Amino acid sequence: MHEVRQIREEEYRDNVILHEQAYTANPASSEEEIEKLVKQEKEFLAQAEGVVPYGVFKDDKLIGSMKLFDFEMNVFGSFLPTGGLSSVGVDLLHKKERVAKTLVDFYLDYFDQRGYALAALYAFRPDFYYQMGFGYGLKKDVYTIAPHAFPNFKHKADLDFLTKEDDQALVDCYNAFAEQQHGLMKKSLFQYKRAFEKFNIKVVGVKKKGKLTGYAIFSFKERQDTNNFLSSNIIVHEFVYTDKDALQQLSTFFHSQKDQVHRISFPTQDETIHHFFTDARDGSDELINFVYHQTNRAGLGLMYRVINVKRFFDQLSKHNFNNANYTITFQVTDTMYPKNAGDVTVRFTNGKPAVIQGAKADTTIKIDVSDLSSLVLGVVDFEKLHLYDKVTVSNEAHVNTINEIFYTRHKPISMTDF
C-alpha cells in the first residue's frame, strides 16, 4: 500500500538521492555533491513561502516525491488561490507502479479540499499531462535579436543598477505589474534571492521619485559561434514595466549595448512584440516558405487545470463575461479526478456567472476538463475547439455566441518558475 505524507527534514537526503536518480541529465558524482544538495534543499524549504514537499512511501521507504506550491494568480483582475506542482520524481525501482498517479491524485485532492479551484504545473511532457486533465497555456516565444532592434528612445536617465537594498522595491514593482496582467502570480522576496547573490546576474531598474517602475534581469553569455572575446550575447531572464516610460528606458538601455553585444535572447508571451522591435529576425537568415523571415523559437510550458468547475465560476462571480445573457450546461469529462466530472449549469446575467444546477440551458457542451481549463482562462477560442472537434455542442447555431462569451483580449501569461 502506498502512503502519501509530508517529507520530514531527516528524509531530505533520501529525497535528494531519489531525484538525482530520477533526473539523470546532470547527476551528482560524489558524496560531497549530495551533501551540498541536501544543504541547499534545507535552505530552500526553510526560506520559501508556501512550499511543502510530499512523498509516496512503501513500507516506510520513499519511492516518489513532489513539491506543492501555494500561489495567488491574477485571473481576469482577481487573485485566485492556485495550487502548483513541481519536482515529481519516482524511484528507479518503482517505475510503472502508478507512483506518479498517486502523487497527482493527492495533489488534486489536497488543493480541492482547501477550497482551491485552479491548479498549474510545468509539464515534463505536455501530452502526458493533457491526458491527465491539464490544459495548455499560452506558448512562450524567444527572440534572438540584435541590440539595435530595441528602439532607441534617447532617454534612460532614470536607469540604475539595483542591489540587495532594492529587493523589496523589485518585488513591489513586479506585483504591481502582476495586478495589470491576467495570469501572473504574486511573488515574494525569496524568488529574487538568486538575482542578487550571483554576480554574473545583472539587475537594472527605472527609478522615478523613489519608486521602481520597471526592471530587467539579465546575464552575459560567451559567444560560441566565433573566436571574439570582445563580443558576447545577453540572456534576458525577466523584463517588467508598469508604464510606457519604463519600457522605453529599458529598450534604450539594451539598444546602447550594440557596441559589444552580438545578440539578445528575449523571452516573451507578447504575441505582438515584433511590432515593437525594429528588426525581429533572429539572424539565421532562414526563410520559411514562401517568404517568411525566421524570427523566434516557441514552446509550450505552463499548463492549467480547473479542479472544481462549480467553485471556479463561484470565485469569478464578479467577472463580466462580455455582458452575456445566456445559460450553458457543461458536461465535463474528468477521468483523472472523477469528483470534478459531471454536469455544471452556469447562467450568465449581464456577463456575471452563477452556478444554478437544474436551470434550463440554451446550450449543452460536452467537453474534457483539459480543454475547459484552457477555454475559461482565455487561452483558446471556443470556435477553435469546435473546429478541432474538441467539444460537442447541442446547439450548433450558437457556436459564435459561446465564443463571444469566453473571448478575452488578454491571454494568461506567466513569469513564475517552479
VENSULJO-V779412 format. One record per pair of residues at least 24 apart in sequence whose ideal C-beta (glycine too) atoms are under 8 Angstrom apart, sorted by the first residue. I is the first residue (numbers start at 1). J is the second residue. Records with the same first field share a line. If there is no record, write none. Layout:
BEGIN
I->J / J
END
This chain:
BEGIN
1->58
2->56 / 57 / 58 / 63 / 99 / 102
3->56 / 57 / 58
4->54 / 55 / 56 / 57 / 102 / 103 / 106
5->54 / 55 / 57
6->52 / 53 / 54 / 55
7->53 / 54 / 55 / 62 / 65
9->42
11->55 / 62
12->38 / 41 / 42 / 45 / 53
13->38
14->62
15->41 / 53 / 55 / 62 / 65
16->41
18->62 / 63 / 64 / 65 / 89 / 90 / 91
19->65 / 87 / 89
21->91 / 92
22->89 / 90 / 91 / 92
23->89
47->190 / 193
48->190
49->188 / 190
53->87
54->103 / 106 / 107 / 110
56->99 / 102 / 103
58->94
62->91
63->90 / 91 / 93 / 94 / 97 / 99
64->88 / 89 / 90 / 91 / 94 / 99 / 100 / 102 / 103
65->89 / 103
66->103 / 107
67->418
68->107 / 110 / 111
69->418
71->120 / 185 / 186 / 416
72->185 / 186
73->118 / 120 / 183 / 184 / 185
74->178 / 179 / 181 / 182 / 183 / 184 / 185
75->118 / 182 / 183 / 315 / 316 / 319 / 377 / 412
76->182 / 316 / 319 / 378 / 408
77->182 / 319
78->315 / 316 / 318 / 319
79->186
80->117 / 118 / 315 / 316
81->111 / 114 / 115 / 116 / 117 / 118
82->116 / 118 / 119 / 120 / 185
83->107 / 110 / 111 / 114 / 116 / 118 / 119 / 120 / 307
84->119 / 120 / 121 / 418
85->119 / 120 / 121
86->121 / 122 / 418
88->124
104->132 / 336
105->336 / 337
108->305 / 307 / 336 / 337
109->337
111->307
112->307 / 308 / 337 / 339 / 340
115->311
116->307 / 308 / 311
117->306 / 307 / 308 / 309 / 311 / 312 / 314 / 315
118->304 / 305 / 306 / 307 / 312
119->304 / 305 / 307
120->302 / 303 / 304 / 305
121->302 / 303 / 305
122->301 / 302 / 303 / 417 / 418
123->300 / 301 / 303
126->300 / 303
129->303
130->303 / 370
131->370
132->336
133->305 / 334 / 335 / 336 / 337 / 340 / 368 / 369 / 370 / 373
134->303 / 304 / 305 / 370 / 373
135->303 / 304 / 305 / 369 / 370 / 371 / 372 / 373 / 374 / 375 / 377 / 379
136->300 / 303 / 370 / 374 / 379 / 380
137->183 / 300 / 301 / 302 / 303 / 304 / 374 / 377 / 379 / 412 / 414
138->183 / 269 / 379 / 411 / 412 / 413 / 414
139->269 / 298 / 299 / 300 / 301
140->267 / 268 / 269 / 298 / 299 / 301
141->267 / 268 / 269 / 271 / 273 / 296 / 297 / 298
142->265 / 266 / 267 / 268 / 296 / 297 / 298 / 299
143->265 / 266 / 268 / 273 / 274 / 277 / 280 / 282 / 295 / 296
144->263 / 264 / 265 / 266 / 282 / 283 / 296 / 297
145->263 / 264 / 266 / 277 / 279 / 280 / 281 / 282 / 283
146->258 / 262 / 263 / 264 / 279 / 283
147->234 / 254 / 255 / 256 / 257 / 258 / 261 / 263 / 264
148->255 / 258 / 278 / 279
149->264 / 277 / 278 / 279 / 280
150->251 / 252 / 254 / 255 / 264 / 277 / 278
151->248 / 251 / 252 / 255 / 276 / 277 / 278
152->251 / 252 / 255 / 256
153->248 / 249 / 251 / 252
154->252
155->248 / 249 / 252
156->249 / 250 / 252 / 253 / 256
157->249
158->206 / 207 / 208 / 213 / 249
159->204 / 205 / 206 / 249 / 250 / 253
160->204 / 205 / 207
161->202 / 203 / 204 / 205
162->196 / 203 / 204 / 205 / 212 / 215
163->196
164->196
166->203 / 205 / 212
167->192 / 196
169->205 / 207 / 211 / 212
170->195 / 203 / 205 / 212 / 215
172->212
173->205 / 212 / 213 / 214 / 215 / 240 / 242
174->240 / 415
176->242
177->240 / 241 / 242
180->242
181->410 / 413
182->378 / 408 / 410 / 411 / 412 / 413
183->377 / 411 / 412 / 413 / 414
184->413 / 414 / 415 / 416
185->414 / 415 / 416
187->416
191->416
195->237
201->237
204->250 / 253
206->241 / 245 / 246 / 249 / 250
208->245
213->241 / 242 / 243 / 245 / 246
214->240 / 241 / 242 / 243 / 246 / 247 / 249 / 250
215->240 / 250
216->240 / 250 / 253 / 254
220->261
221->265
223->262
230->260
231->260 / 261 / 262
232->260 / 261 / 262
233->261 / 262 / 263 / 264 / 265
234->261 / 263 / 264 / 265
235->265
236->264 / 265 / 266 / 267
237->267
238->415
239->266 / 268
240->415
251->276
269->411 / 413 / 414
270->413
271->411
301->414
302->414
304->373 / 374 / 377 / 379 / 412
305->369 / 370 / 373
306->340 / 369 / 372 / 373 / 376
307->337 / 340
308->340
309->340 / 344 / 369 / 372
310->344 / 355
312->376
313->344 / 346 / 353 / 354 / 355
314->355
316->353
317->352 / 353 / 354
318->352
319->351 / 352 / 353
320->350 / 351 / 352
321->348 / 351 / 352 / 353 / 405 / 406
322->351 / 404 / 405 / 407
323->350 / 351
324->348 / 350 / 351 / 401 / 404 / 405
325->349 / 350
326->362 / 363 / 401 / 402 / 405
327->356 / 359 / 360 / 361 / 362 / 363
328->361 / 362 / 363 / 364 / 365 / 402 / 405
329->361 / 363 / 364 / 365
330->365 / 367 / 372
331->364 / 365 / 366 / 367
332->367 / 368 / 369 / 372
333->366 / 367 / 368 / 369
334->368 / 369
336->369
337->369
340->369
341->369
348->405
361->394
362->395 / 398
363->393 / 394 / 395 / 398 / 402
364->393 / 394 / 395
365->391 / 392 / 393 / 394 / 402
366->391 / 392 / 393
367->391 / 392
375->406
376->406
377->411 / 412
378->406 / 407 / 408 / 410 / 411 / 412
379->411 / 412
381->406 / 407
382->406
END
